[in-house]
Amino acid sequence: MEGSLNVIGYGLATLGPAIGLGMLIGKSVESMARQPEAAGMVRTTMFIGIAVVEALALLGFVLAFAI
């Protein structure tokens, strides 16, 4: 029974990164539309943010099966 509870817990924990990615990408696209000349810097910062959020989500995935 523990394994299935871990998977359910991870399923619920994916809501945080999903909401974070949605907000991050949405605001980045909005800022690129408002200031096209800053699109390169915004895109770079967006990809760094995506990498951090995905790394935290992957860490949660590994911990769900390790514990």
C-alpha positions in Angstrom: 0.0 0.0 0.0 2.9 2.4 0.6 4.0 2.5 -3.1 0.6 3.6 -4.3 0.4 6.3 -1.7 3.7 7.6 -2.8 2.5 7.8 -6.4 -0.7 9.6 -5.3 1.4 12.0 -3.3 3.6 12.7 -6.2 0.6 13.2 -8.4 -0.7 15.9 -6.1 2.8 17.4 -5.8 3.0 17.9 -9.6 0.3 20.6 -9.3 2.9 23.1 -7.9 5.4 22.9 -10.8 2.5 22.8 -13.3 1.1 26.1 -11.9 4.6 27.5 -11.7 5.4 26.7 -15.3 2.1 28.1 -16.5 2.7 31.4 -14.7 6.3 31.6 -15.7 5.7 30.9 -19.4 2.5 33.1 -19.5 4.2 36.1 -18.0 7.3 35.7 -20.2 5.2 35.6 -23.4 3.3 38.7 -22.1 6.5 40.6 -21.4 7.9 39.6 -24.9 4.7 40.9 -26.5 4.9 44.2 -24.6 8.6 44.8 -25.2 9.9 42.9 -28.2 13.3 44.4 -28.0 13.9 42.6 -24.6 12.7 39.3 -25.9 16.2 37.7 -25.9 16.9 38.5 -22.3 13.4 37.5 -21.2 13.7 34.2 -23.1 17.0 33.3 -21.5 15.6 34.1 -18.0 12.5 32.0 -18.8 14.6 29.0 -19.7 16.6 29.2 -16.5 13.4 29.4 -14.5 12.0 26.4 -16.4 15.1 24.4 -15.7 14.9 25.2 -11.9 11.2 24.3 -11.7 11.7 21.1 -13.7 14.7 20.1 -11.5 12.6 20.5 -8.4 9.8 18.4 -10.0 12.2 15.7 -10.9 13.7 15.7 -7.4 10.2 15.1 -6.0 9.7 12.3 -8.5 12.9 10.5 -7.4 12.1 11.0 -3.7 8.6 9.6 -4.2 10.1 6.3 -5.2 13.2 6.4 -2.9 11.3 6.8 0.4 
